[in-house]
Amino acid sequence: MADPRQVIPFSPRASGAKPAEITLDKLSLKRRGLGLLNGLSLSLPAEGVTAIVGPNGAGKSLALRVIAGLTDADSGRIALPHAMRGRIGLVFQRPILLRRSARANLIHALKLARIPRSERVARTIELLALCGLTEKSDRPARHLSGGEQQRLAIVRALAANPLLLMLDEPTAHLDPQSTHAIETLILRIAAQGAKVILVTHDIGQVDRLADDVAFLHQGKAHELTAKSQFLSRPNSPAARAYLDGKLLL
């Protein structure tokens, strides 16, 4: 078994092994009588990049929180590959960073991940290089640009070497240069063996990053298909309306 303390590279599945799945089975969740998740069922491949798309209020971000264990569903179940249990990272749309330097944010995350003190400096250097912030390592994290803060938040989530990294609209409101930097980072992470689930409204980003696409509407999954098919020939009427800009919640 791979050392769970290893930050990078990630631990890819064994060559020739059948990939496992991330299964969401009939997840339901109500708040104040309103159904937010309504029997959400999906079987996602445990490798590559899955984009979750759909209109506002479809349950996309909530699904990530339930998978991460931050929110409990009222009913249903989640089945994860054994290796992923306890190795899940979640990055929110708005980075939540400590009032410390970029370097100190990473050192703190490595400490929480129980990385030995003797290894933290070297791991911090690796992570700063991965997100392109080596020259700004001593700058207060909250004084970084929005794109830099998001890149820092993403690599901070790598401290525990997650095999599942979930990103909730990581490039919302960012300029094209910052978006490109984050997309490059996402592709590097996926290429090194981590499963990435990406919530996004950016169809161009879906085209650039995703291997497959899950479309959610009104708390249900209407389809899960390869990116090329979703973009050119979506199966469900709701997905077709969404891509045409006609779908309202």
N, C-alpha and C positions, 0 to 999 in steps of 0.2 A: 504493500500500500504506500502511496506517495506520502511524503512528509507533509502533514497538514499545515506546518508552519511556513512552507515555501511560498514566497510572494510571487515571483515570476521566475521561470515560465510556469504556466498553469499545468495541470495534470490531465492530458488528453486521455480519451478512452483507449483501451488496448486495441492494437491493430487487428482488424477482422471481427471484433466483437460487435454484436447487434446493438445499436444504440437504444437506450431506454427512453422512456417518455415521462413527461410531466403531465399528470392527469388531474383535471378539475372535473369533479363529478357532481352535477346538480347542486351547485352552490347557490344558496338563497340568503338574502339579507334584507331586512326591512328596517326602516327608521321612521317613526311617527306614522306608521301605517302605509308608508310609501315603499314599494318594492324597488330596491336599488340593484340587487342581483336576483334574477328570476329563473333559477334552474340553470345557471351557467355551466356548461360542459365543454371541455376542450381536452384534446390529447396533443400536447406540443412535443416536437422532437427535442431531445436533451442535448442538442448541439446546434451550432449555427446561430443565426440572428432571426428571431421572430418579431415582426412588427405587429402591434395591436393598434387598430385604428377604429374609428367610429365617431359619431357626433358627441358634443359635450353632454355629459350626464349618462353616457352609455354604460358606465361601470368599469372603464379601463383602469383608471388609477386605483379604484377600490379593489379590483382583482389583484393588483400587485401587492397591496397592503395585506390582503388575506393570505396570499402565497407566502409573504414574508413573516406572517404571524403577528403583525401589528394590529390587525382587526380580525375578530372572530365572525365567521358566517353563522347564521342561525341554523343552517342545516347543510348537508352535503359533505364531501370529503376531498382532500388533496392528497395525491400520492406522488412522492418524489423518488427519483433514483436514490438508492441508499447512500451513495457517495456525496450527494448534494446536501444531505441533512446536516444542518449546522454550518453550511458553507454557502450562505446566501447573502448577497449584497443588494442594497436598494438605495438609489440616489434620486432625490426629489427634484422637481422642476426648479425650485429656488434653493440653492445650496445653504446648508446649515453648518456654519464653520465657527470654530472657537475663536475667541479674541486673543489669538496668538499668531505667531508667524506661520507661513506656509509649512516650513520645516517642522515646527512644533506640533502643528495639527497632525502631521503624518506620524511623528514619534509617539504622540498620544494614542493614535489608532493602533499602532504596532504594539504598544504596551497592553492595550485592551485585548488585542488578539493573542497575547501571551507569547510574543516573539521575544526570545532571550535578549537581555540588555546588550550583550556583546555583539548582537547582529543588527541592532536597530539602526545604527548610523549607516552601515552599508546598504541596508534595505531602503532607508530614506533617500539616499543618493540615487538608487535605482528608480524609485518611484518618481522623484523629481525630474529625472531625465526622461522618463516615460511620458510625462505630461508636459514637458518643455518648460519647466519652471525653475531650472537649476539656478539661473541668474537672479531669480527673485525669491529665493528660498528664505531669506531673512525679512522679507517684507510682510507686514501684517496681512493676514489672509483676507480680512474684510476691506483692505485697500486695493486689492487686485481688481482687474476688470471683471465684468460678469462672466465672460468666457473663461478667463483664467481661474476664477473661483469654481466654475463648474468642472473644469479639468482636474483641479485639486480635489474636489469632492469625489470624482470618479476614481482617481487613484487611491484616495483614502479608503474607499470601499474595498480596494484590493488587498488591504493589509492582512485580512484573514484568509487570503487566497480563495475567494469564492469560486465555486464551480457554476453558480447561477448568479448573474449580475442583471438586475432589473433597473431600467432607467425610465423615469417618468418625464417625458418631454424635455430632454436635457438641453436642447438648443432653442427652446422657445424664447423669443425676443432678443436673440443674439444676431450679430452682424454676420455676413457671409464668411469672413475670414475666421471668426471664432467657431462658427458652425463647421467649417471644413476641418479645423484642428480637432474638434471633438469627434467628428465622424471618423477621422483617421485613427484616433485613439480607440474608438469602439471596434473598428475592424481589426486592429492589432490585438485587442483583448480576445475577440472571437477566434482569431487565427491561432492563438496560443491555447485554445481548448476550453475556454469558458463558454457556457450558454448565455446568450444575451437576449433578454426580452425588452423591447423598446416600445414605449407608448409614444405616438407621434401623430400630429395632424398634417405633417409635411409629406405629401405624396412623392415629391422629388426625393426626399430622404428615404422613404420606403424603397424607391427604385434603386438608390445608391447602396443601401445597406442590407436590406432584408433578403433572407432566403425564402421565407414563407410569411403569410399574412393571416392574422385572425381579425375578423370583422365583428365588432360588438354593436348591438343596438338594443336599447331598453333592457339592459341587464342580461341579455342572452347572446350567445355566439351564433351568428347566422352563417358563417363559413370560415373554414381554415383551408387555405390552398397555397400553392406555389405563387411567389410574387408575380411571375410573368402572367400567369392565368388571372390572378386577381386584377392586375392593372389593365389587361386587355379584354378578358371575358369573365367578369365576376358572375358567380352562380345565382346569388340572391337578388331579388328586386331592390331590397333595401341598400345593398352594396352598390348596385348600379346607380341608384338615386344619389347616394353619398358621393360617388366619384363625379357625378354630373352637377354636384352642388345643389341638389334639390331636396335632400333629406333633412327634415326637421324632427327634433326629438318629440 
